[in-house]
Amino acid sequence: MLTEKMEQLLNDQIQKELFSAYLYLSMSAYLEEENLKGYAHWFMIQVQEERDHALILYNYVLAAGGRVRLQAIEQPKADFASIEEVLTETLAHERFITGSIYDLADAANAARDHKTVQMLQWFIGEQVEEEDNARNNIDQYRLFGDDPKGLYMLDREMAARVYTVPSPLAQANA
């Protein structure tokens, strides 16, 4: 059984993950408007991943005997000055989410909630990947994005991203 505090913190994280999906959906819409369909596709995959992160937490709260209490999701930013702004805001947002996951892990450790600590290890590893992807996207854009041919190639590369079901969800469905 989850403590009331841990249940609240996990519900807060569900809200943050759903906001992440909403933010990336807004970024995808902006990129579609800019006719960067590959970048828009990359962010649509990101939307799916963030929704999955929320579902992993949702399923965990229920399995651990807690109660899911969904919270309001604020409107995300919709106007961006450039692709580079989208990419740098993505990294900043992923760093925010990493900090939130760390805070959650610290609270679980302090409460000696070993089952939640164990579950959060997957999220900690996932955030390493999320931040690395965001940094790589910025670095590639800064190398080639000012050149129209380079931007075209980057956009095509972004279009090749394929969605994969996160391992905790795959295990839950097995």
C-alpha positions in Angstrom: 0.0 0.0 0.0 1.3 3.4 -0.9 1.5 6.2 1.7 -0.8 9.1 1.1 2.3 11.3 0.4 3.7 8.9 -2.1 0.4 8.4 -3.8 0.1 12.2 -4.2 3.7 12.5 -5.6 3.0 9.7 -8.1 -0.2 11.4 -9.2 1.7 14.7 -9.6 4.2 12.9 -11.8 1.4 11.4 -13.9 0.2 15.0 -14.5 3.7 16.1 -15.5 4.1 13.2 -17.9 0.7 14.0 -19.5 1.7 17.7 -19.7 4.9 16.5 -21.5 2.8 14.7 -24.1 0.7 17.8 -24.5 3.7 20.0 -24.9 5.3 17.8 -27.5 2.0 17.6 -29.3 2.0 21.4 -29.5 5.6 21.3 -30.7 4.7 18.8 -33.4 1.8 21.1 -34.6 4.3 24.0 -34.8 6.7 21.9 -36.9 3.9 20.7 -39.2 3.0 24.4 -39.8 6.6 25.0 -40.7 6.4 22.1 -43.2 9.0 20.1 -41.2 7.1 16.8 -41.3 10.1 14.7 -40.2 10.6 16.8 -37.0 6.8 16.8 -36.5 6.8 13.0 -36.7 9.7 12.7 -34.2 7.7 14.8 -31.7 4.6 12.7 -32.3 6.6 9.6 -31.3 7.7 11.6 -28.2 4.0 12.3 -27.5 3.4 8.5 -27.5 6.4 7.9 -25.2 5.3 10.5 -22.7 1.7 9.2 -22.6 3.2 5.7 -22.0 5.2 7.1 -19.1 2.0 8.4 -17.6 0.4 5.0 -18.1 3.3 3.2 -16.5 2.8 5.3 -13.4 -1.0 5.0 -13.6 -0.7 1.2 -13.7 1.8 1.2 -10.9 -0.3 3.3 -8.5 -3.2 1.0 -9.0 -1.1 -2.2 -8.7 0.4 -0.8 -5.5 -3.0 -0.3 -3.9 -3.2 3.5 -4.5 -5.8 5.7 -6.1 -5.2 7.6 -9.3 -6.4 11.1 -9.1 -6.0 12.8 -12.5 -5.2 16.5 -12.4 -5.7 19.4 -14.8 -3.2 19.8 -17.6 -2.3 23.4 -18.4 -2.2 24.7 -21.9 1.3 24.3 -23.4 3.2 26.9 -25.3 2.1 27.0 -28.9 4.2 29.7 -30.5 7.9 29.2 -31.1 10.5 31.4 -32.9 12.4 28.6 -34.5 13.2 24.9 -34.6 16.2 25.6 -32.4 13.9 27.1 -29.8 11.7 23.9 -29.9 14.8 21.8 -29.5 16.3 23.8 -26.6 13.0 23.9 -24.8 12.7 20.2 -25.2 16.1 19.7 -23.4 15.1 22.1 -20.7 11.8 20.3 -20.2 13.5 16.9 -20.0 15.9 18.2 -17.4 12.9 19.4 -15.4 11.3 16.0 -15.7 14.6 14.3 -14.6 14.7 16.5 -11.5 11.1 15.6 -10.7 11.9 11.9 -11.1 14.9 12.3 -8.8 12.8 14.1 -6.2 10.3 11.3 -6.4 13.0 8.7 -5.9 14.4 10.6 -3.0 11.0 10.7 -1.4 10.6 7.0 -1.9 14.0 6.3 -0.5 13.2 8.4 2.6 9.9 6.6 3.1 11.7 3.2 2.7 9.2 2.5 -0.1 11.3 -0.1 -1.8 8.8 -1.1 -4.4 8.5 2.5 -5.6 12.3 2.9 -5.6 12.6 -0.2 -7.8 9.9 1.0 -10.2 11.5 4.4 -10.5 14.9 2.9 -11.6 13.4 2.4 -15.0 12.4 6.1 -15.2 15.9 7.2 -14.1 17.4 5.2 -17.0 14.8 6.5 -19.4 15.6 10.1 -18.5 19.3 9.5 -19.4 18.1 8.5 -22.9 15.6 11.4 -23.1 18.2 14.1 -22.3 20.8 12.5 -24.6 18.3 12.5 -27.5 17.4 16.1 -26.8 21.1 17.2 -26.7 21.8 15.2 -29.9 18.9 16.9 -31.7 20.3 20.3 -30.7 23.9 19.5 -31.7 22.8 18.1 -35.1 20.6 21.1 -35.8 23.4 23.5 -34.9 25.8 21.7 -37.2 23.6 21.5 -40.2 20.3 23.3 -39.7 21.2 26.7 -41.1 22.0 25.0 -44.5 18.7 24.3 -46.4 20.1 21.0 -47.7 21.3 20.1 -44.2 17.9 20.9 -42.7 16.2 18.8 -45.4 18.5 15.8 -44.5 17.9 16.3 -40.8 14.1 16.4 -41.4 14.3 13.2 -43.3 16.3 11.6 -40.6 13.8 12.6 -37.9 11.0 11.0 -40.0 12.7 7.6 -39.7 12.1 7.4 -35.9 10.0 4.4 -35.0 7.8 4.0 -31.9 8.6 1.1 -29.6 6.6 0.1 -26.6 8.4 0.9 -23.3 9.6 -2.3 -21.5 7.3 -1.9 -18.4 4.2 -1.7 -20.6 5.4 -4.6 -22.7 5.8 -6.7 -19.5 2.4 -5.6 -18.2 0.8 -6.9 -21.5 2.7 -10.2 -21.6 
